[in-house]
Amino acid sequence: MSTTRRLWLGLAALLIVGFSTLLWMGGEIYRQAPPMPEAVVSADGTTLYTRADIERGRQVWQSIGGQQLGSIWGHGALVAPDWTADGLHREAVAWLDLRAQSAYGKPYDALGEGDRAKLQAELKPLIRANTSADVVKTLAACLKEDFGTESVRIISFAPIVGVAADWYSQIDEGDARLATFFDCLANGEPICGRLNAEKIQVLFGGESEYTQSIALIPVGGVGLIAIGSADSHRFYPGMGTLFLRWIGELYQVAMLRCRR
């Protein structure tokens, strides 16, 4: 066989293998694409956006070259906004404002430079955490400092490697001990006030007799967060729970991101 013929055969084989690989990868990307809902609704049944809205958004994104963002071409950020960075920025700004209202009773922008720096220092570890263990440890430390208590408990449905502390426990979501929290987990809203003895025992164990009021945050698919106090009036029904809800959402997003 001549050298020229061998080269042509090698080129043909290379092209066949290369394009076959591309076709296979394209099929896998299509097959494993995340499901697209027909509609996304709020807890009260209000439609937030539909599949058609998502499709239109994708068309706009692709029409300006946004799909190149982070690609090997590397020029996506020059032709389209980096909405990932924008989303993180908006989330951080909202958290800082909620935390400022909770701690100081005023908007974040109205705080002094020192107080703003303190809140930023609290937020950075949560955003930068790369493992589930880092997220849980950072959350526990922040909650203890923010609420001025050692009575913090985090229950995780899934095991977390690298966490061994008295404030952490792993309980399977289907465990009978969590049956008493079913309504809370289904509702998804934080609860403040006094809980029954069975719930307190599951959450705080040996410290249950010293826990007079609790803020309980259900985190869908992840677990439970409980903040206890010896003051029976520290957490009470009817108190604002916006900041507690935001803590749960931030924790949920961070944990799901680390599981990928």
Secondary structure, 3 states (H helix, E strand, C coil): CCHHHHHHHHHHHHHHHHHHHHHHHHHHHHHCCCCCCCEEECCCCCEEEEHHHHHHHHHHHHHCCHHHCCCCCCCHHHHCCCHHHHHHHHHHHHHHHHHHHHHHCCCHHHCCHHHHHHHHHHHHHHHHCCCHHHHHHHHHHHHHHHHCCCCEEEEECCCCCCCCCCCEEECCCCCHHHHHHHHHHHHCCCEEECCCHHHHHHHHHHHHHHCCEEEEEEECCCEEEEEEECCCCCCCCCCCCHHHHHHHHHHHHHHHHHHC
